[in-house]
């Protein structure tokens, strides 16, 4: 008698990826709820990521005081772009 076991690797990989995505989303979801409370309106995950991008861009634009001027200009441009995207999305 021939015994065969079929494993669906696609489901295992998909389940593992979904679990990983959910673990990564969990702190961002908490941040989304915090921003919603501060702004006094519901915001989406995309809007949360835009706000987070603007915050990171601000840090990179403001804190490398002794860095090369070109790097600082690029970081300032990134910050300006991030703020404009936030303004359009919110």
C-alpha positions, 0 to 999 in steps of 0.5 A, a space after each residue: 500500500 502506497 502512503 502519500 502525504 500532500 503538504 500545501 507549501 503555498 498555504 504555509 508560506 502565505 500564513 507565515 507571511 500574513 503572521 509576519 505582516 500582522 506583527 509588523 502592523 501592530 505597533 503602527 496600528 497603535 500609532 494610528 489610534 494615537 494620531 486619531 485621538 490627537 487629531 480628533 478624527 479617524 485616520 487610515 494606515 496610509 495617513 499614519 505612514 505619511 505622518 511617520 515619514 514626515 517625522 523621520 524626515 524632520 529628524 534627518 533634516 534637523 539633527 545632522 547639523 555638522 553634516 555636508 550641506 548637500 546631505 542637509 539640503 536633500 533631507 530638507 527636500 525630503 521633509 518638504 515633500 513629506 509635509 506636502 504629501 501629508 497636507 494633501 492626504 489629510 
